[in-house]
Every structure is written in C-alpha cells, then in structure tokens.
Amino acid sequence: MGPTSSRCPFGIAERGVCWWSGLTVDTQENVQPPGQQPIIYICEECHTEIEIKSRDPIRCRECGCRIMHKKRAKRLVVLDAR
C-alpha cells in the first residue's frame, strides 16, 4: 500500500495531502475547473443535446430556442429528509 493508494479517514481529498496521516491522497488529475467544464443541456423545442461552457450563449445551435434544460446527472443522489 503506497502513499498514493491510501485514503484519508476524514475524506479530505481536495487538498491532496491528509493532515491526519501526512499521506498523499488520490486526486482526479484530468478534471477541469468548474468554469471550464462544459455542461450538457437539452433544448426545449427540438430536444437536441448541446454542450455549453460558462461563457457560451444560452441558445440552441439547431433551432435558436433559448429555453434549455440541464441533463439529469448519472450518479445517484440520495437525500435524507426529516
């Protein structure tokens, strides 16, 4: 078990080094910053999937419609409601 394969028991993977054990934590190297990563939207009228970055205009490239819906995430999100 090398220093890059261990996990921090406190889940601090953003910083890259666990303060508890001093070991390097696995980080995602190919992830783009949130402002640079394109998000997939679906057009209201023609149902075309379009990747839009943060500075791109919100407009369908096929029909010109400005009503877009964000595509549902693939990962399961479970909320504990009380």
PDB file of N, CA, C and O in Angstrom, chain B, residues numbered from 101:
ATOM      1  N   MET B 101       0.841  -1.176   0.000  1.00  0.00           N
ATOM      2  CA  MET B 101       0.000   0.000   0.000  1.00  0.00           C
ATOM      3  C   MET B 101       0.883   1.234   0.000  1.00  0.00           C
ATOM      4  O   MET B 101       1.462   1.587   1.027  1.00  0.00           O
ATOM      5  N   GLY B 102       0.987   1.890  -1.145  1.00  0.00           N
ATOM      6  CA  GLY B 102       1.832   3.056  -1.290  1.00  0.00           C
ATOM      7  C   GLY B 102       1.144   4.307  -0.763  1.00  0.00           C
ATOM      8  O   GLY B 102      -0.034   4.262  -0.408  1.00  0.00           O
ATOM      9  N   PRO B 103       1.859   5.416  -0.709  1.00  0.00           N
ATOM     10  CA  PRO B 103       1.285   6.639  -0.177  1.00  0.00           C
ATOM     11  C   PRO B 103       0.164   7.206  -1.033  1.00  0.00           C
ATOM     12  O   PRO B 103      -0.688   7.921  -0.504  1.00  0.00           O
ATOM     13  N   THR B 104       0.124   6.918  -2.344  1.00  0.00           N
ATOM     14  CA  THR B 104      -0.938   7.468  -3.176  1.00  0.00           C
ATOM     15  C   THR B 104      -2.178   6.595  -3.191  1.00  0.00           C
ATOM     16  O   THR B 104      -3.219   7.031  -3.684  1.00  0.00           O
ATOM     17  N   SER B 105      -2.107   5.366  -2.663  1.00  0.00           N
ATOM     18  CA  SER B 105      -3.261   4.491  -2.720  1.00  0.00           C
ATOM     19  C   SER B 105      -4.082   4.517  -1.440  1.00  0.00           C
ATOM     20  O   SER B 105      -5.176   3.953  -1.414  1.00  0.00           O
ATOM     21  N   SER B 106      -3.597   5.149  -0.379  1.00  0.00           N
ATOM     22  CA  SER B 106      -4.354   5.169   0.875  1.00  0.00           C
ATOM     23  C   SER B 106      -5.384   6.287   0.850  1.00  0.00           C
ATOM     24  O   SER B 106      -5.247   7.274   0.127  1.00  0.00           O
ATOM     25  N   ARG B 107      -6.405   6.104   1.651  1.00  0.00           N
ATOM     26  CA  ARG B 107      -7.461   7.099   1.764  1.00  0.00           C
ATOM     27  C   ARG B 107      -7.404   7.765   3.130  1.00  0.00           C
ATOM     28  O   ARG B 107      -7.125   7.108   4.133  1.00  0.00           O
ATOM     29  N   CYS B 108      -7.658   9.022   3.170  1.00  0.00           N
ATOM     30  CA  CYS B 108      -7.697   9.751   4.423  1.00  0.00           C
ATOM     31  C   CYS B 108      -8.994   9.390   5.147  1.00  0.00           C
ATOM     32  O   CYS B 108     -10.056   9.424   4.526  1.00  0.00           O
ATOM     33  N   PRO B 109      -8.949   9.047   6.426  1.00  0.00           N
ATOM     34  CA  PRO B 109     -10.172   8.680   7.128  1.00  0.00           C
ATOM     35  C   PRO B 109     -11.142   9.844   7.288  1.00  0.00           C
ATOM     36  O   PRO B 109     -12.310   9.631   7.615  1.00  0.00           O
ATOM     37  N   PHE B 110     -10.679  11.063   7.065  1.00  0.00           N
ATOM     38  CA  PHE B 110     -11.539  12.228   7.216  1.00  0.00           C
ATOM     39  C   PHE B 110     -12.085  12.718   5.886  1.00  0.00           C
ATOM     40  O   PHE B 110     -12.826  13.701   5.870  1.00  0.00           O
ATOM     41  N   GLY B 111     -11.757  12.081   4.770  1.00  0.00           N
ATOM     42  CA  GLY B 111     -12.298  12.423   3.456  1.00  0.00           C
ATOM     43  C   GLY B 111     -11.823  13.761   2.920  1.00  0.00           C
ATOM     44  O   GLY B 111     -12.585  14.465   2.258  1.00  0.00           O
ATOM     45  N   ILE B 112     -10.589  14.122   3.191  1.00  0.00           N
ATOM     46  CA  ILE B 112     -10.070  15.405   2.720  1.00  0.00           C
ATOM     47  C   ILE B 112      -9.248  15.157   1.464  1.00  0.00           C
ATOM     48  O   ILE B 112      -8.019  15.152   1.519  1.00  0.00           O
ATOM     49  N   ALA B 113      -9.915  14.953   0.336  1.00  0.00           N
ATOM     50  CA  ALA B 113      -9.215  14.651  -0.911  1.00  0.00           C
ATOM     51  C   ALA B 113      -8.961  15.897  -1.739  1.00  0.00           C
ATOM     52  O   ALA B 113      -8.186  15.838  -2.694  1.00  0.00           O
ATOM     53  N   GLU B 114      -9.585  17.029  -1.411  1.00  0.00           N
ATOM     54  CA  GLU B 114      -9.415  18.233  -2.209  1.00  0.00           C
ATOM     55  C   GLU B 114      -8.001  18.782  -2.109  1.00  0.00           C
ATOM     56  O   GLU B 114      -7.467  19.317  -3.081  1.00  0.00           O
ATOM     57  N   ARG B 115      -7.397  18.652  -0.939  1.00  0.00           N
ATOM     58  CA  ARG B 115      -6.084  19.257  -0.709  1.00  0.00           C
ATOM     59  C   ARG B 115      -4.940  18.401  -1.206  1.00  0.00           C
ATOM     60  O   ARG B 115      -3.841  18.907  -1.429  1.00  0.00           O
ATOM     61  N   GLY B 116      -5.182  17.101  -1.385  1.00  0.00           N
ATOM     62  CA  GLY B 116      -4.153  16.231  -1.900  1.00  0.00           C
ATOM     63  C   GLY B 116      -3.306  15.566  -0.833  1.00  0.00           C
ATOM     64  O   GLY B 116      -2.703  14.528  -1.103  1.00  0.00           O
ATOM     65  N   VAL B 117      -3.236  16.129   0.383  1.00  0.00           N
ATOM     66  CA  VAL B 117      -2.464  15.543   1.466  1.00  0.00           C
ATOM     67  C   VAL B 117      -3.358  15.455   2.688  1.00  0.00           C
ATOM     68  O   VAL B 117      -3.996  16.437   3.067  1.00  0.00           O
ATOM     69  N   CYS B 118      -3.409  14.290   3.301  1.00  0.00           N
ATOM     70  CA  CYS B 118      -4.199  14.095   4.512  1.00  0.00           C
ATOM     71  C   CYS B 118      -3.435  14.668   5.693  1.00  0.00           C
ATOM     72  O   CYS B 118      -2.301  14.258   5.942  1.00  0.00           O
ATOM     73  N   TRP B 119      -4.019  15.598   6.421  1.00  0.00           N
ATOM     74  CA  TRP B 119      -3.342  16.196   7.560  1.00  0.00           C
ATOM     75  C   TRP B 119      -3.220  15.219   8.721  1.00  0.00           C
ATOM     76  O   TRP B 119      -2.344  15.372   9.573  1.00  0.00           O
ATOM     77  N   TRP B 120      -4.093  14.215   8.760  1.00  0.00           N
ATOM     78  CA  TRP B 120      -4.089  13.251   9.848  1.00  0.00           C
ATOM     79  C   TRP B 120      -2.918  12.286   9.740  1.00  0.00           C
ATOM     80  O   TRP B 120      -2.229  12.018  10.724  1.00  0.00           O
ATOM     81  N   SER B 121      -2.697  11.761   8.524  1.00  0.00           N
ATOM     82  CA  SER B 121      -1.644  10.764   8.359  1.00  0.00           C
ATOM     83  C   SER B 121      -0.427  11.301   7.620  1.00  0.00           C
ATOM     84  O   SER B 121       0.632  10.676   7.648  1.00  0.00           O
ATOM     85  N   GLY B 122      -0.560  12.458   6.954  1.00  0.00           N
ATOM     86  CA  GLY B 122       0.548  13.020   6.199  1.00  0.00           C
ATOM     87  C   GLY B 122       0.768  12.336   4.860  1.00  0.00           C
ATOM     88  O   GLY B 122       1.754  12.618   4.179  1.00  0.00           O
ATOM     89  N   LEU B 123      -0.142  11.434   4.468  1.00  0.00           N
ATOM     90  CA  LEU B 123      -0.011  10.711   3.212  1.00  0.00           C
ATOM     91  C   LEU B 123      -0.711  11.451   2.087  1.00  0.00           C
ATOM     92  O   LEU B 123      -1.673  12.186   2.308  1.00  0.00           O
ATOM     93  N   THR B 124      -0.212  11.243   0.883  1.00  0.00           N
ATOM     94  CA  THR B 124      -0.835  11.820  -0.286  1.00  0.00           C
ATOM     95  C   THR B 124      -2.116  11.053  -0.594  1.00  0.00           C
ATOM     96  O   THR B 124      -2.148   9.824  -0.530  1.00  0.00           O
ATOM     97  N   VAL B 125      -3.170  11.794  -0.928  1.00  0.00           N
ATOM     98  CA  VAL B 125      -4.472  11.199  -1.195  1.00  0.00           C
ATOM     99  C   VAL B 125      -4.705  11.216  -2.702  1.00  0.00           C
ATOM    100  O   VAL B 125      -4.230  12.113  -3.399  1.00  0.00           O
ATOM    101  N   ASP B 126      -5.450  10.207  -3.210  1.00  0.00           N
ATOM    102  CA  ASP B 126      -5.779  10.163  -4.635  1.00  0.00           C
ATOM    103  C   ASP B 126      -6.561  11.411  -5.026  1.00  0.00           C
ATOM    104  O   ASP B 126      -7.513  11.794  -4.346  1.00  0.00           O
ATOM    105  N   THR B 127      -6.157  12.037  -6.118  1.00  0.00           N
ATOM    106  CA  THR B 127      -6.891  13.180  -6.648  1.00  0.00           C
ATOM    107  C   THR B 127      -7.167  12.928  -8.124  1.00  0.00           C
ATOM    108  O   THR B 127      -6.457  12.159  -8.772  1.00  0.00           O
ATOM    109  N   GLN B 128      -8.191  13.572  -8.646  1.00  0.00           N
ATOM    110  CA  GLN B 128      -8.523  13.430 -10.053  1.00  0.00           C
ATOM    111  C   GLN B 128      -7.719  14.460 -10.827  1.00  0.00           C
ATOM    112  O   GLN B 128      -7.941  15.663 -10.693  1.00  0.00           O
ATOM    113  N   GLU B 129      -6.774  13.975 -11.648  1.00  0.00           N
ATOM    114  CA  GLU B 129      -5.868  14.874 -12.349  1.00  0.00           C
ATOM    115  C   GLU B 129      -6.464  15.433 -13.635  1.00  0.00           C
ATOM    116  O   GLU B 129      -6.079  16.524 -14.054  1.00  0.00           O
ATOM    117  N   ASN B 130      -7.391  14.722 -14.275  1.00  0.00           N
ATOM    118  CA  ASN B 130      -7.922  15.144 -15.563  1.00  0.00           C
ATOM    119  C   ASN B 130      -9.213  15.949 -15.444  1.00  0.00           C
ATOM    120  O   ASN B 130      -9.875  16.184 -16.455  1.00  0.00           O
ATOM    121  N   VAL B 131      -9.582  16.370 -14.265  1.00  0.00           N
ATOM    122  CA  VAL B 131     -10.813  17.126 -14.070  1.00  0.00           C
ATOM    123  C   VAL B 131     -10.530  18.597 -14.351  1.00  0.00           C
ATOM    124  O   VAL B 131      -9.566  19.167 -13.840  1.00  0.00           O
ATOM    125  N   GLN B 132     -11.398  19.208 -15.183  1.00  0.00           N
ATOM    126  CA  GLN B 132     -11.248  20.617 -15.493  1.00  0.00           C
ATOM    127  C   GLN B 132     -11.872  21.451 -14.377  1.00  0.00           C
ATOM    128  O   GLN B 132     -12.747  20.960 -13.664  1.00  0.00           O
ATOM    129  N   PRO B 133     -11.438  22.704 -14.212  1.00  0.00           N
ATOM    130  CA  PRO B 133     -12.078  23.579 -13.232  1.00  0.00           C
ATOM    131  C   PRO B 133     -13.559  23.758 -13.551  1.00  0.00           C
ATOM    132  O   PRO B 133     -13.944  23.622 -14.712  1.00  0.00           O
ATOM    133  N   PRO B 134     -14.413  24.063 -12.552  1.00  0.00           N
ATOM    134  CA  PRO B 134     -15.849  24.152 -12.789  1.00  0.00           C
ATOM    135  C   PRO B 134     -16.241  25.152 -13.870  1.00  0.00           C
ATOM    136  O   PRO B 134     -17.218  24.915 -14.581  1.00  0.00           O
ATOM    137  N   GLY B 135     -15.525  26.254 -14.021  1.00  0.00           N
ATOM    138  CA  GLY B 135     -15.867  27.238 -15.041  1.00  0.00           C
ATOM    139  C   GLY B 135     -15.507  26.782 -16.451  1.00  0.00           C
ATOM    140  O   GLY B 135     -16.090  27.281 -17.413  1.00  0.00           O
ATOM    141  N   GLN B 136     -14.576  25.861 -16.605  1.00  0.00           N
ATOM    142  CA  GLN B 136     -14.108  25.410 -17.903  1.00  0.00           C
ATOM    143  C   GLN B 136     -14.856  24.188 -18.415  1.00  0.00           C
ATOM    144  O   GLN B 136     -14.850  23.922 -19.617  1.00  0.00           O
ATOM    145  N   GLN B 137     -15.497  23.443 -17.526  1.00  0.00           N
ATOM    146  CA  GLN B 137     -16.114  22.184 -17.894  1.00  0.00           C
ATOM    147  C   GLN B 137     -17.465  22.423 -18.577  1.00  0.00           C
ATOM    148  O   GLN B 137     -18.317  23.111 -18.015  1.00  0.00           O
ATOM    149  N   PRO B 138     -17.676  21.874 -19.771  1.00  0.00           N
ATOM    150  CA  PRO B 138     -18.969  22.069 -20.435  1.00  0.00           C
ATOM    151  C   PRO B 138     -20.067  21.259 -19.747  1.00  0.00           C
ATOM    152  O   PRO B 138     -19.825  20.163 -19.242  1.00  0.00           O
ATOM    153  N   ILE B 139     -21.277  21.817 -19.738  1.00  0.00           N
ATOM    154  CA  ILE B 139     -22.441  21.167 -19.156  1.00  0.00           C
ATOM    155  C   ILE B 139     -23.399  20.840 -20.285  1.00  0.00           C
ATOM    156  O   ILE B 139     -23.573  21.643 -21.202  1.00  0.00           O
ATOM    157  N   ILE B 140     -24.019  19.681 -20.231  1.00  0.00           N
ATOM    158  CA  ILE B 140     -24.930  19.246 -21.288  1.00  0.00           C
ATOM    159  C   ILE B 140     -26.338  19.731 -20.966  1.00  0.00           C
ATOM    160  O   ILE B 140     -26.865  19.481 -19.882  1.00  0.00           O
ATOM    161  N   TYR B 141     -26.936  20.430 -21.928  1.00  0.00           N
ATOM    162  CA  TYR B 141     -28.304  20.901 -21.824  1.00  0.00           C
ATOM    163  C   TYR B 141     -29.128  20.278 -22.938  1.00  0.00           C
ATOM    164  O   TYR B 141     -28.585  19.858 -23.960  1.00  0.00           O
ATOM    165  N   ILE B 142     -30.441  20.219 -22.740  1.00  0.00           N
ATOM    166  CA  ILE B 142     -31.361  19.691 -23.745  1.00  0.00           C
ATOM    167  C   ILE B 142     -32.295  20.820 -24.151  1.00  0.00           C
ATOM    168  O   ILE B 142     -32.863  21.494 -23.291  1.00  0.00           O
ATOM    169  N   CYS B 143     -32.461  21.034 -25.459  1.00  0.00           N
ATOM    170  CA  CYS B 143     -33.319  22.091 -25.988  1.00  0.00           C
ATOM    171  C   CYS B 143     -34.786  21.759 -25.724  1.00  0.00           C
ATOM    172  O   CYS B 143     -35.198  20.604 -25.827  1.00  0.00           O
ATOM    173  N   GLU B 144     -35.564  22.774 -25.385  1.00  0.00           N
ATOM    174  CA  GLU B 144     -36.997  22.611 -25.109  1.00  0.00           C
ATOM    175  C   GLU B 144     -37.767  22.209 -26.371  1.00  0.00           C
ATOM    176  O   GLU B 144     -38.666  21.370 -26.301  1.00  0.00           O
ATOM    177  N   GLU B 145     -37.429  22.793 -27.512  1.00  0.00           N
ATOM    178  CA  GLU B 145     -38.212  22.571 -28.731  1.00  0.00           C
ATOM    179  C   GLU B 145     -37.761  21.361 -29.538  1.00  0.00           C
ATOM    180  O   GLU B 145     -38.576  20.500 -29.868  1.00  0.00           O
ATOM    181  N   CYS B 146     -36.477  21.284 -29.859  1.00  0.00           N
ATOM    182  CA  CYS B 146     -36.021  20.215 -30.760  1.00  0.00           C
ATOM    183  C   CYS B 146     -35.373  19.036 -30.026  1.00  0.00           C
ATOM    184  O   CYS B 146     -35.016  18.047 -30.665  1.00  0.00           O
ATOM    185  N   HIS B 147     -35.211  19.120 -28.687  1.00  0.00           N
ATOM    186  CA  HIS B 147     -34.673  18.043 -27.844  1.00  0.00           C
ATOM    187  C   HIS B 147     -33.262  17.618 -28.245  1.00  0.00           C
ATOM    188  O   HIS B 147     -32.903  16.449 -28.106  1.00  0.00           O
ATOM    189  N   THR B 148     -32.467  18.557 -28.740  1.00  0.00           N
ATOM    190  CA  THR B 148     -31.075  18.298 -29.093  1.00  0.00           C
ATOM    191  C   THR B 148     -30.202  18.481 -27.860  1.00  0.00           C
ATOM    192  O   THR B 148     -30.396  19.430 -27.099  1.00  0.00           O
ATOM    193  N   GLU B 149     -29.235  17.576 -27.653  1.00  0.00           N
ATOM    194  CA  GLU B 149     -28.287  17.715 -26.547  1.00  0.00           C
ATOM    195  C   GLU B 149     -27.156  18.641 -26.980  1.00  0.00           C
ATOM    196  O   GLU B 149     -26.537  18.435 -28.024  1.00  0.00           O
ATOM    197  N   ILE B 150     -26.891  19.671 -26.160  1.00  0.00           N
ATOM    198  CA  ILE B 150     -25.901  20.682 -26.501  1.00  0.00           C
ATOM    199  C   ILE B 150     -24.964  20.872 -25.317  1.00  0.00           C
ATOM    200  O   ILE B 150     -25.416  20.987 -24.178  1.00  0.00           O
ATOM    201  N   GLU B 151     -23.648  20.907 -25.581  1.00  0.00           N
ATOM    202  CA  GLU B 151     -22.661  21.210 -24.539  1.00  0.00           C
ATOM    203  C   GLU B 151     -22.442  22.715 -24.519  1.00  0.00           C
ATOM    204  O   GLU B 151     -22.102  23.318 -25.537  1.00  0.00           O
ATOM    205  N   ILE B 152     -22.640  23.317 -23.343  1.00  0.00           N
ATOM    206  CA  ILE B 152     -22.484  24.760 -23.206  1.00  0.00           C
ATOM    207  C   ILE B 152     -21.469  25.018 -22.105  1.00  0.00           C
ATOM    208  O   ILE B 152     -21.584  24.471 -21.008  1.00  0.00           O
ATOM    209  N   LYS B 153     -20.463  25.859 -22.399  1.00  0.00           N
ATOM    210  CA  LYS B 153     -19.479  26.274 -21.404  1.00  0.00           C
ATOM    211  C   LYS B 153     -19.977  27.532 -20.700  1.00  0.00           C
ATOM    212  O   LYS B 153     -21.037  28.061 -21.035  1.00  0.00           O
ATOM    213  N   SER B 154     -19.213  28.004 -19.733  1.00  0.00           N
ATOM    214  CA  SER B 154     -19.678  29.109 -18.892  1.00  0.00           C
ATOM    215  C   SER B 154     -19.866  30.413 -19.674  1.00  0.00           C
ATOM    216  O   SER B 154     -20.761  31.187 -19.336  1.00  0.00           O
ATOM    217  N   ARG B 155     -19.083  30.677 -20.677  1.00  0.00           N
ATOM    218  CA  ARG B 155     -19.182  31.935 -21.426  1.00  0.00           C
ATOM    219  C   ARG B 155     -19.974  31.818 -22.731  1.00  0.00           C
ATOM    220  O   ARG B 155     -20.140  32.817 -23.430  1.00  0.00           O
ATOM    221  N   ASP B 156     -20.466  30.625 -23.075  1.00  0.00           N
ATOM    222  CA  ASP B 156     -21.233  30.436 -24.301  1.00  0.00           C
ATOM    223  C   ASP B 156     -22.643  31.000 -24.135  1.00  0.00           C
ATOM    224  O   ASP B 156     -23.181  30.993 -23.028  1.00  0.00           O
ATOM    225  N   PRO B 157     -23.247  31.489 -25.220  1.00  0.00           N
ATOM    226  CA  PRO B 157     -24.633  31.965 -25.123  1.00  0.00           C
ATOM    227  C   PRO B 157     -25.597  30.795 -24.912  1.00  0.00           C
ATOM    228  O   PRO B 157     -25.395  29.705 -25.448  1.00  0.00           O
ATOM    229  N   ILE B 158     -26.644  31.038 -24.125  1.00  0.00           N
ATOM    230  CA  ILE B 158     -27.653  30.006 -23.871  1.00  0.00           C
ATOM    231  C   ILE B 158     -28.634  30.033 -25.027  1.00  0.00           C
ATOM    232  O   ILE B 158     -29.641  30.739 -24.985  1.00  0.00           O
ATOM    233  N   ARG B 159     -28.336  29.266 -26.051  1.00  0.00           N
ATOM    234  CA  ARG B 159     -29.162  29.221 -27.250  1.00  0.00           C
ATOM    235  C   ARG B 159     -28.891  27.915 -27.975  1.00  0.00           C
ATOM    236  O   ARG B 159     -27.743  27.482 -28.078  1.00  0.00           O
ATOM    237  N   CYS B 160     -29.950  27.285 -28.479  1.00  0.00           N
ATOM    238  CA  CYS B 160     -29.810  26.043 -29.235  1.00  0.00           C
ATOM    239  C   CYS B 160     -29.139  26.334 -30.570  1.00  0.00           C
ATOM    240  O   CYS B 160     -29.495  27.296 -31.251  1.00  0.00           O
ATOM    241  N   ARG B 161     -28.181  25.516 -30.940  1.00  0.00           N
ATOM    242  CA  ARG B 161     -27.470  25.713 -32.205  1.00  0.00           C
ATOM    243  C   ARG B 161     -28.273  25.206 -33.393  1.00  0.00           C
ATOM    244  O   ARG B 161     -27.970  25.554 -34.534  1.00  0.00           O
ATOM    245  N   GLU B 162     -29.294  24.387 -33.144  1.00  0.00           N
ATOM    246  CA  GLU B 162     -30.115  23.827 -34.215  1.00  0.00           C
ATOM    247  C   GLU B 162     -31.304  24.729 -34.560  1.00  0.00           C
ATOM    248  O   GLU B 162     -31.509  25.072 -35.724  1.00  0.00           O
ATOM    249  N   CYS B 163     -32.098  25.115 -33.530  1.00  0.00           N
ATOM    250  CA  CYS B 163     -33.332  25.855 -33.801  1.00  0.00           C
ATOM    251  C   CYS B 163     -33.322  27.286 -33.266  1.00  0.00           C
ATOM    252  O   CYS B 163     -34.199  28.071 -33.626  1.00  0.00           O
ATOM    253  N   GLY B 164     -32.360  27.649 -32.420  1.00  0.00           N
ATOM    254  CA  GLY B 164     -32.280  29.005 -31.904  1.00  0.00           C
ATOM    255  C   GLY B 164     -33.092  29.253 -30.644  1.00  0.00           C
ATOM    256  O   GLY B 164     -33.157  30.387 -30.169  1.00  0.00           O
ATOM    257  N   CYS B 165     -33.701  28.235 -30.103  1.00  0.00           N
ATOM    258  CA  CYS B 165     -34.516  28.367 -28.891  1.00  0.00           C
ATOM    259  C   CYS B 165     -33.627  28.726 -27.699  1.00  0.00           C
ATOM    260  O   CYS B 165     -32.486  28.271 -27.618  1.00  0.00           O
ATOM    261  N   ARG B 166     -34.145  29.539 -26.775  1.00  0.00           N
ATOM    262  CA  ARG B 166     -33.363  29.941 -25.604  1.00  0.00           C
ATOM    263  C   ARG B 166     -33.788  29.212 -24.331  1.00  0.00           C
ATOM    264  O   ARG B 166     -33.258  29.500 -23.258  1.00  0.00           O
ATOM    265  N   ILE B 167     -34.719  28.289 -24.424  1.00  0.00           N
ATOM    266  CA  ILE B 167     -35.156  27.526 -23.260  1.00  0.00           C
ATOM    267  C   ILE B 167     -34.408  26.203 -23.260  1.00  0.00           C
ATOM    268  O   ILE B 167     -34.600  25.366 -24.143  1.00  0.00           O
ATOM    269  N   MET B 168     -33.548  26.023 -22.253  1.00  0.00           N
ATOM    270  CA  MET B 168     -32.723  24.832 -22.156  1.00  0.00           C
ATOM    271  C   MET B 168     -32.956  24.170 -20.806  1.00  0.00           C
ATOM    272  O   MET B 168     -33.214  24.847 -19.812  1.00  0.00           O
ATOM    273  N   HIS B 169     -32.865  22.848 -20.774  1.00  0.00           N
ATOM    274  CA  HIS B 169     -32.993  22.077 -19.547  1.00  0.00           C
ATOM    275  C   HIS B 169     -31.684  21.353 -19.297  1.00  0.00           C
ATOM    276  O   HIS B 169     -31.095  20.783 -20.215  1.00  0.00           O
ATOM    277  N   LYS B 170     -31.224  21.378 -18.033  1.00  0.00           N
ATOM    278  CA  LYS B 170     -29.983  20.692 -17.696  1.00  0.00           C
ATOM    279  C   LYS B 170     -30.241  19.192 -17.685  1.00  0.00           C
ATOM    280  O   LYS B 170     -31.250  18.730 -17.152  1.00  0.00           O
ATOM    281  N   LYS B 171     -29.324  18.437 -18.275  1.00  0.00           N
ATOM    282  CA  LYS B 171     -29.462  16.989 -18.341  1.00  0.00           C
ATOM    283  C   LYS B 171     -29.290  16.393 -16.956  1.00  0.00           C
ATOM    284  O   LYS B 171     -28.466  16.860 -16.171  1.00  0.00           O
ATOM    285  N   ARG B 172     -30.062  15.368 -16.660  1.00  0.00           N
ATOM    286  CA  ARG B 172     -30.022  14.720 -15.350  1.00  0.00           C
ATOM    287  C   ARG B 172     -28.670  14.062 -15.120  1.00  0.00           C
ATOM    288  O   ARG B 172     -28.091  13.486 -16.041  1.00  0.00           O
ATOM    289  N   ALA B 173     -28.168  14.146 -13.900  1.00  0.00           N
ATOM    290  CA  ALA B 173     -26.885  13.549 -13.537  1.00  0.00           C
ATOM    291  C   ALA B 173     -26.986  12.028 -13.567  1.00  0.00           C
ATOM    292  O   ALA B 173     -28.041  11.468 -13.271  1.00  0.00           O
ATOM    293  N   LYS B 174     -25.889  11.359 -13.925  1.00  0.00           N
ATOM    294  CA  LYS B 174     -25.867   9.898 -13.993  1.00  0.00           C
ATOM    295  C   LYS B 174     -25.674   9.283 -12.628  1.00  0.00           C
ATOM    296  O   LYS B 174     -26.110   8.154 -12.404  1.00  0.00           O
ATOM    297  N   ARG B 175     -25.035   9.985 -11.703  1.00  0.00           N
ATOM    298  CA  ARG B 175     -24.793   9.412 -10.386  1.00  0.00           C
ATOM    299  C   ARG B 175     -26.047   9.546  -9.517  1.00  0.00           C
ATOM    300  O   ARG B 175     -26.831  10.483  -9.674  1.00  0.00           O
ATOM    301  N   LEU B 176     -26.213   8.623  -8.629  1.00  0.00           N
ATOM    302  CA  LEU B 176     -27.370   8.601  -7.755  1.00  0.00           C
ATOM    303  C   LEU B 176     -27.165   9.572  -6.593  1.00  0.00           C
ATOM    304  O   LEU B 176     -26.149   9.514  -5.901  1.00  0.00           O
ATOM    305  N   VAL B 177     -28.120  10.448  -6.388  1.00  0.00           N
ATOM    306  CA  VAL B 177     -28.057  11.402  -5.294  1.00  0.00           C
ATOM    307  C   VAL B 177     -29.181  11.050  -4.327  1.00  0.00           C
ATOM    308  O   VAL B 177     -30.356  11.087  -4.691  1.00  0.00           O
ATOM    309  N   VAL B 178     -28.815  10.709  -3.091  1.00  0.00           N
ATOM    310  CA  VAL B 178     -29.787  10.324  -2.080  1.00  0.00           C
ATOM    311  C   VAL B 178     -29.770  11.380  -0.986  1.00  0.00           C
ATOM    312  O   VAL B 178     -28.719  11.677  -0.417  1.00  0.00           O
ATOM    313  N   LEU B 179     -30.939  11.946  -0.691  1.00  0.00           N
ATOM    314  CA  LEU B 179     -31.064  12.945   0.346  1.00  0.00           C
ATOM    315  C   LEU B 179     -31.852  12.356   1.511  1.00  0.00           C
ATOM    316  O   LEU B 179     -32.825  11.631   1.308  1.00  0.00           O
ATOM    317  N   ASP B 180     -31.435  12.667   2.708  1.00  0.00           N
ATOM    318  CA  ASP B 180     -32.124  12.195   3.901  1.00  0.00           C
ATOM    319  C   ASP B 180     -33.038  13.317   4.386  1.00  0.00           C
ATOM    320  O   ASP B 180     -32.571  14.272   5.006  1.00  0.00           O
ATOM    321  N   ALA B 181     -34.331  13.208   4.108  1.00  0.00           N
ATOM    322  CA  ALA B 181     -35.309  14.221   4.506  1.00  0.00           C
ATOM    323  C   ALA B 181     -35.937  13.834   5.831  1.00  0.00           C
ATOM    324  O   ALA B 181     -36.301  12.678   6.046  1.00  0.00           O
ATOM    325  N   ARG B 182     -36.061  14.808   6.713  1.00  0.00           N
ATOM    326  CA  ARG B 182     -36.674  14.551   8.015  1.00  0.00           C
ATOM    327  C   ARG B 182     -37.765  15.533   8.292  1.00  0.00           C
ATOM    328  O   ARG B 182     -38.397  15.472   9.346  1.00  0.00           O
TER     329      ARG B 182
END
